[in-house]
Protein backbone atom coordinates (compact mmCIF):
# COMPACT_ATOMS: atom_id res chain seq x y z
CA UNK A 1 0.00 0.00 0.00
CA UNK A 2 1.24 3.50 -0.86
CA UNK A 3 0.81 6.56 1.35
CA UNK A 4 1.21 9.95 -0.35
CA UNK A 5 2.05 12.99 1.81
CA UNK A 6 1.66 16.54 0.51
CA UNK A 7 2.37 19.53 2.71
CA UNK A 8 -0.40 22.14 2.93
CA UNK A 9 1.16 25.61 2.69
CA UNK A 10 -0.15 28.07 5.25
CA UNK A 11 -0.12 31.82 4.55
CA UNK A 12 -0.57 34.58 7.14
CA UNK A 13 -1.03 38.28 6.44
CA UNK A 14 1.84 40.48 7.64
CA UNK A 15 0.52 43.73 6.20
CA UNK A 16 -1.71 45.01 3.44
CA UNK A 17 0.88 44.09 0.81
CA UNK A 18 2.84 41.19 2.30
CA UNK A 19 2.20 37.63 3.33
CA UNK A 20 4.33 35.25 5.33
CA UNK A 21 4.68 31.51 4.78
CA UNK A 22 4.39 29.26 7.82
CA UNK A 23 6.78 26.39 7.24
CA UNK A 24 5.12 22.98 7.66
CA UNK A 25 7.15 20.60 9.82
CA UNK A 26 8.14 17.20 8.47
CA UNK A 27 6.28 14.27 9.93
CA UNK A 28 8.36 12.23 12.37
CA UNK A 29 8.25 8.43 12.68
CA UNK A 30 5.99 8.93 15.70
CA UNK A 31 3.63 11.06 13.58
CA UNK A 32 3.58 8.40 10.86
CA UNK A 33 2.76 5.77 13.48
CA UNK A 34 -0.12 7.91 14.74
CA UNK A 35 -1.37 8.34 11.17
CA UNK A 36 -1.26 4.63 10.39
CA UNK A 37 -2.52 3.10 13.61
CA UNK A 38 -4.83 5.78 15.04
CA UNK A 39 -6.12 7.75 12.06
CA UNK A 40 -6.19 5.03 9.39
CA UNK A 41 -6.75 2.36 12.09
CA UNK A 42 -4.42 -0.16 10.46
CA UNK A 43 -4.06 -3.38 12.44
CA UNK A 44 -0.29 -3.99 13.01
CA UNK A 45 -0.89 -7.73 13.08
CA UNK A 46 -1.97 -7.51 9.41
CA UNK A 47 1.37 -6.00 8.35
CA UNK A 48 4.66 -7.59 7.35
CA UNK A 49 6.88 -4.50 6.89
CA UNK A 50 6.89 -0.69 6.91
CA UNK A 51 9.08 1.48 4.70
CA UNK A 52 9.42 4.89 6.35
CA UNK A 53 12.63 5.75 4.42
CA UNK A 54 11.77 5.49 0.73
CA UNK A 55 14.10 8.34 -0.27
CA UNK A 56 11.08 10.50 -1.13
CA UNK A 57 9.48 12.50 1.67
CA UNK A 58 6.02 12.39 0.10
CA UNK A 59 5.91 8.60 -0.29
CA UNK A 60 5.72 5.71 2.21
CA UNK A 61 5.00 1.99 1.81
CA UNK A 62 3.33 -0.74 3.88
CA UNK A 63 3.55 -4.43 3.04
CA UNK A 64 0.58 -6.51 4.22
CA UNK A 65 0.15 -10.22 4.76
CA UNK A 66 -1.37 -12.10 1.81
CA UNK A 67 -5.15 -11.98 1.73
CA UNK A 68 -5.59 -8.82 3.84
CA UNK A 69 -8.43 -6.61 2.56
CA UNK A 70 -6.97 -3.11 2.02
CA UNK A 71 -10.28 -1.42 1.19
CA UNK A 72 -10.96 0.02 4.70
CA UNK A 73 -7.57 1.80 4.67
CA UNK A 74 -7.67 3.39 1.21
CA UNK A 75 -8.22 7.16 0.90
CA UNK A 76 -8.55 8.40 -2.67
CA UNK A 77 -10.02 11.66 -1.35
CA UNK A 78 -7.29 13.43 0.67
CA UNK A 79 -7.62 13.68 4.44
CA UNK A 80 -5.81 16.34 6.49
CA UNK A 81 -3.28 15.26 9.12
CA UNK A 82 -0.91 17.74 10.79
CA UNK A 83 -0.93 20.17 7.85
CA UNK A 84 -0.51 17.38 5.30
CA UNK A 85 -2.90 16.07 2.66
CA UNK A 86 -2.88 12.28 2.92
CA UNK A 87 -3.97 9.90 0.17
CA UNK A 88 -3.68 6.11 0.44
CA UNK A 89 -3.58 3.85 -2.60
CA UNK A 90 -3.18 0.19 -3.31
CA UNK A 91 0.26 -0.16 -4.87
CA UNK A 92 0.00 -0.03 -8.65
CA UNK A 93 2.62 -2.23 -10.30
CA UNK A 94 1.85 -1.06 -13.83
CA UNK A 95 2.09 2.71 -13.21
CA UNK A 96 5.11 4.65 -14.49
CA UNK A 97 5.87 8.23 -13.47
CA UNK A 98 6.96 10.27 -16.51
CA UNK A 99 8.95 13.47 -15.87
CA UNK A 100 8.75 16.43 -18.28
CA UNK A 101 11.67 18.81 -17.66
CA UNK A 102 12.09 22.43 -18.88
CA UNK A 103 8.52 22.75 -20.18
CA UNK A 104 7.71 26.36 -21.25
CA UNK A 105 5.30 27.90 -18.76
CA UNK A 106 2.70 28.76 -21.43
CA UNK A 107 2.37 25.15 -22.61
CA UNK A 108 -1.06 23.96 -21.40
CA UNK A 109 -1.38 20.68 -19.53
CA UNK A 110 -3.72 19.47 -22.28
CA UNK A 111 -0.76 19.40 -24.68
CA UNK A 112 1.20 17.23 -22.24
CA UNK A 113 -1.75 14.85 -21.93
CA UNK A 114 -2.19 14.69 -25.72
CA UNK A 115 1.43 13.60 -26.09
CA UNK A 116 1.00 11.05 -23.30
CA UNK A 117 -2.02 9.53 -25.06
CA UNK A 118 0.29 8.46 -27.91
CA UNK A 119 2.18 6.17 -25.51
CA UNK A 120 -0.47 4.95 -23.10
CA UNK A 121 -3.09 6.13 -20.64
CA UNK A 122 -2.50 8.95 -18.11
CA UNK A 123 -3.85 8.09 -14.65
CA UNK A 124 -6.97 10.20 -14.02
CA UNK A 125 -5.84 12.67 -16.70
CA UNK A 126 -3.81 14.65 -14.16
CA UNK A 127 -0.57 16.60 -14.71
CA UNK A 128 1.37 17.31 -11.51
CA UNK A 129 3.46 20.48 -11.18
CA UNK A 130 6.91 20.82 -9.62
CA UNK A 131 6.76 22.64 -6.25
CA UNK A 132 9.40 25.27 -5.47
CA UNK A 133 11.15 24.38 -2.21
CA UNK A 134 12.70 27.69 -1.15
CA UNK A 135 10.80 29.54 1.58
CA UNK A 136 9.87 32.65 -0.39
CA UNK A 137 8.72 30.63 -3.40
CA UNK A 138 7.06 27.79 -1.53
CA UNK A 139 3.62 28.54 -2.96
CA UNK A 140 4.93 28.63 -6.56
CA UNK A 141 5.40 25.92 -9.19
CA UNK A 142 8.33 25.35 -11.56
CA UNK A 143 8.76 24.24 -15.16
CA UNK A 144 8.96 20.48 -14.45
CA UNK A 145 5.76 18.45 -14.70
CA UNK A 146 4.93 14.83 -13.90
CA UNK A 147 2.34 12.40 -15.25
CA UNK A 148 1.59 8.94 -13.82
CA UNK A 149 0.85 6.62 -16.75
CA UNK A 150 -0.05 3.13 -17.81
CA UNK A 151 2.38 2.77 -20.71
CA UNK A 152 1.24 0.60 -23.60
CA UNK A 153 3.20 -2.63 -24.11
CA UNK A 154 6.57 -1.96 -25.72
CA UNK A 155 6.13 1.83 -25.68
CA UNK A 156 8.55 4.38 -24.26
CA UNK A 157 8.98 8.12 -24.76
CA UNK A 158 11.89 9.66 -26.62
CA UNK A 159 14.16 11.79 -24.45
CA UNK A 160 13.73 14.99 -26.47
CA UNK A 161 10.70 16.85 -27.84
CA UNK A 162 10.01 20.43 -28.90
CA UNK A 163 7.16 22.36 -27.28
CA UNK A 164 6.01 25.97 -27.32
CA UNK A 165 3.21 27.96 -25.73
CA UNK A 166 0.01 28.99 -27.48
CA UNK A 167 0.57 32.75 -27.15
CA UNK A 168 1.89 34.86 -30.07
CA UNK A 169 5.63 35.28 -29.79
CA UNK A 170 6.18 32.17 -27.63
CA UNK A 171 9.46 30.50 -28.53
CA UNK A 172 9.78 26.74 -28.79
CA UNK A 173 12.11 24.89 -26.48
CA UNK A 174 13.53 21.40 -26.39
CA UNK A 175 12.19 19.58 -23.35
CA UNK A 176 13.53 16.41 -21.73
CA UNK A 177 11.29 13.44 -20.89
CA UNK A 178 12.47 10.74 -18.51
CA UNK A 179 10.98 7.54 -17.08
CA UNK A 180 12.08 4.11 -15.86
CA UNK A 181 12.89 1.58 -18.59
CA UNK A 182 13.35 4.26 -21.24
CA UNK A 183 15.97 3.79 -23.98
CA UNK A 184 18.51 6.62 -23.97
CA UNK A 185 18.62 8.98 -26.91
CA UNK A 186 21.56 11.00 -28.25
CA UNK A 187 20.98 14.75 -28.03
CA UNK A 188 23.11 15.30 -31.17
CA UNK A 189 21.68 12.92 -33.78
CA UNK A 190 18.53 11.95 -31.81
CA UNK A 191 19.07 8.23 -32.45
CA UNK A 192 18.39 5.74 -29.67
CA UNK A 193 20.87 3.45 -27.98
CA UNK A 194 21.48 0.34 -30.10
CA UNK A 195 21.13 2.27 -33.37
CA UNK A 196 23.87 3.59 -35.66
CA UNK A 197 24.52 6.59 -33.40
CA UNK A 198 28.33 7.17 -33.08
CA UNK A 199 27.78 7.94 -29.38
CA UNK A 200 25.64 4.79 -28.92
CA UNK A 201 22.65 6.87 -27.88
CA UNK A 202 24.37 8.45 -24.88
CA UNK A 203 22.66 11.67 -23.81
CA UNK A 204 24.81 14.66 -24.68
CA UNK A 205 26.67 12.72 -27.37
CA UNK A 206 29.98 12.92 -25.47
CA UNK A 207 31.61 10.14 -27.51
CA UNK A 208 30.50 11.84 -30.71
CA UNK A 209 32.16 15.08 -29.63
CA UNK A 210 35.40 13.28 -28.73
CA UNK A 211 35.49 11.38 -32.02
CA UNK A 212 35.45 14.63 -34.01
CA UNK A 213 38.57 16.14 -32.40
C-alpha positions as CSV (number, residue, x, y, z in Angstrom):
1,X,0.0,0.0,0.0
2,X,1.2,3.5,-0.9
3,X,0.8,6.6,1.4
4,X,1.2,9.9,-0.4
5,X,2.0,13.0,1.8
6,X,1.7,16.5,0.5
7,X,2.4,19.5,2.7
8,X,-0.4,22.1,2.9
9,X,1.2,25.6,2.7
10,X,-0.2,28.1,5.2
11,X,-0.1,31.8,4.6
12,X,-0.6,34.6,7.1
13,X,-1.0,38.3,6.4
14,X,1.8,40.5,7.6
15,X,0.5,43.7,6.2
16,X,-1.7,45.0,3.4
17,X,0.9,44.1,0.8
18,X,2.8,41.2,2.3
19,X,2.2,37.6,3.3
20,X,4.3,35.2,5.3
21,X,4.7,31.5,4.8
22,X,4.4,29.3,7.8
23,X,6.8,26.4,7.2
24,X,5.1,23.0,7.7
25,X,7.2,20.6,9.8
26,X,8.1,17.2,8.5
27,X,6.3,14.3,9.9
28,X,8.4,12.2,12.4
29,X,8.2,8.4,12.7
30,X,6.0,8.9,15.7
31,X,3.6,11.1,13.6
32,X,3.6,8.4,10.9
33,X,2.8,5.8,13.5
34,X,-0.1,7.9,14.7
35,X,-1.4,8.3,11.2
36,X,-1.3,4.6,10.4
37,X,-2.5,3.1,13.6
38,X,-4.8,5.8,15.0
39,X,-6.1,7.7,12.1
40,X,-6.2,5.0,9.4
41,X,-6.8,2.4,12.1
42,X,-4.4,-0.2,10.5
43,X,-4.1,-3.4,12.4
44,X,-0.3,-4.0,13.0
45,X,-0.9,-7.7,13.1
46,X,-2.0,-7.5,9.4
47,X,1.4,-6.0,8.3
48,X,4.7,-7.6,7.3
49,X,6.9,-4.5,6.9
50,X,6.9,-0.7,6.9
51,X,9.1,1.5,4.7
52,X,9.4,4.9,6.3
53,X,12.6,5.8,4.4
54,X,11.8,5.5,0.7
55,X,14.1,8.3,-0.3
56,X,11.1,10.5,-1.1
57,X,9.5,12.5,1.7
58,X,6.0,12.4,0.1
59,X,5.9,8.6,-0.3
60,X,5.7,5.7,2.2
61,X,5.0,2.0,1.8
62,X,3.3,-0.7,3.9
63,X,3.5,-4.4,3.0
64,X,0.6,-6.5,4.2
65,X,0.2,-10.2,4.8
66,X,-1.4,-12.1,1.8
67,X,-5.2,-12.0,1.7
68,X,-5.6,-8.8,3.8
69,X,-8.4,-6.6,2.6
70,X,-7.0,-3.1,2.0
71,X,-10.3,-1.4,1.2
72,X,-11.0,0.0,4.7
73,X,-7.6,1.8,4.7
74,X,-7.7,3.4,1.2
75,X,-8.2,7.2,0.9
76,X,-8.5,8.4,-2.7
77,X,-10.0,11.7,-1.4
78,X,-7.3,13.4,0.7
79,X,-7.6,13.7,4.4
80,X,-5.8,16.3,6.5
81,X,-3.3,15.3,9.1
82,X,-0.9,17.7,10.8
83,X,-0.9,20.2,7.8
84,X,-0.5,17.4,5.3
85,X,-2.9,16.1,2.7
86,X,-2.9,12.3,2.9
87,X,-4.0,9.9,0.2
88,X,-3.7,6.1,0.4
89,X,-3.6,3.8,-2.6
90,X,-3.2,0.2,-3.3
91,X,0.3,-0.2,-4.9
92,X,0.0,0.0,-8.6
93,X,2.6,-2.2,-10.3
94,X,1.8,-1.1,-13.8
95,X,2.1,2.7,-13.2
96,X,5.1,4.7,-14.5
97,X,5.9,8.2,-13.5
98,X,7.0,10.3,-16.5
99,X,8.9,13.5,-15.9
100,X,8.8,16.4,-18.3
101,X,11.7,18.8,-17.7
102,X,12.1,22.4,-18.9
103,X,8.5,22.7,-20.2
104,X,7.7,26.4,-21.3
105,X,5.3,27.9,-18.8
106,X,2.7,28.8,-21.4
107,X,2.4,25.1,-22.6
108,X,-1.1,24.0,-21.4
109,X,-1.4,20.7,-19.5
110,X,-3.7,19.5,-22.3
111,X,-0.8,19.4,-24.7
112,X,1.2,17.2,-22.2
113,X,-1.8,14.8,-21.9
114,X,-2.2,14.7,-25.7
115,X,1.4,13.6,-26.1
116,X,1.0,11.0,-23.3
117,X,-2.0,9.5,-25.1
118,X,0.3,8.5,-27.9
119,X,2.2,6.2,-25.5
120,X,-0.5,5.0,-23.1
121,X,-3.1,6.1,-20.6
122,X,-2.5,8.9,-18.1
123,X,-3.9,8.1,-14.6
124,X,-7.0,10.2,-14.0
125,X,-5.8,12.7,-16.7
126,X,-3.8,14.7,-14.2
127,X,-0.6,16.6,-14.7
128,X,1.4,17.3,-11.5
129,X,3.5,20.5,-11.2
130,X,6.9,20.8,-9.6
131,X,6.8,22.6,-6.3
132,X,9.4,25.3,-5.5
133,X,11.1,24.4,-2.2
134,X,12.7,27.7,-1.1
135,X,10.8,29.5,1.6
136,X,9.9,32.7,-0.4
137,X,8.7,30.6,-3.4
138,X,7.1,27.8,-1.5
139,X,3.6,28.5,-3.0
140,X,4.9,28.6,-6.6
141,X,5.4,25.9,-9.2
142,X,8.3,25.3,-11.6
143,X,8.8,24.2,-15.2
144,X,9.0,20.5,-14.5
145,X,5.8,18.4,-14.7
146,X,4.9,14.8,-13.9
147,X,2.3,12.4,-15.2
148,X,1.6,8.9,-13.8
149,X,0.9,6.6,-16.8
150,X,0.0,3.1,-17.8
151,X,2.4,2.8,-20.7
152,X,1.2,0.6,-23.6
153,X,3.2,-2.6,-24.1
154,X,6.6,-2.0,-25.7
155,X,6.1,1.8,-25.7
156,X,8.5,4.4,-24.3
157,X,9.0,8.1,-24.8
158,X,11.9,9.7,-26.6
159,X,14.2,11.8,-24.5
160,X,13.7,15.0,-26.5
161,X,10.7,16.9,-27.8
162,X,10.0,20.4,-28.9
163,X,7.2,22.4,-27.3
164,X,6.0,26.0,-27.3
165,X,3.2,28.0,-25.7
166,X,0.0,29.0,-27.5
167,X,0.6,32.8,-27.2
168,X,1.9,34.9,-30.1
169,X,5.6,35.3,-29.8
170,X,6.2,32.2,-27.6
171,X,9.5,30.5,-28.5
172,X,9.8,26.7,-28.8
173,X,12.1,24.9,-26.5
174,X,13.5,21.4,-26.4
175,X,12.2,19.6,-23.4
176,X,13.5,16.4,-21.7
177,X,11.3,13.4,-20.9
178,X,12.5,10.7,-18.5
179,X,11.0,7.5,-17.1
180,X,12.1,4.1,-15.9
181,X,12.9,1.6,-18.6
182,X,13.3,4.3,-21.2
183,X,16.0,3.8,-24.0
184,X,18.5,6.6,-24.0
185,X,18.6,9.0,-26.9
186,X,21.6,11.0,-28.3
187,X,21.0,14.7,-28.0
188,X,23.1,15.3,-31.2
189,X,21.7,12.9,-33.8
190,X,18.5,11.9,-31.8
191,X,19.1,8.2,-32.5
192,X,18.4,5.7,-29.7
193,X,20.9,3.4,-28.0
194,X,21.5,0.3,-30.1
195,X,21.1,2.3,-33.4
196,X,23.9,3.6,-35.7
197,X,24.5,6.6,-33.4
198,X,28.3,7.2,-33.1
199,X,27.8,7.9,-29.4
200,X,25.6,4.8,-28.9
201,X,22.7,6.9,-27.9
202,X,24.4,8.4,-24.9
203,X,22.7,11.7,-23.8
204,X,24.8,14.7,-24.7
205,X,26.7,12.7,-27.4
206,X,30.0,12.9,-25.5
207,X,31.6,10.1,-27.5
208,X,30.5,11.8,-30.7
209,X,32.2,15.1,-29.6
210,X,35.4,13.3,-28.7
211,X,35.5,11.4,-32.0
212,X,35.4,14.6,-34.0
213,X,38.6,16.1,-32.4
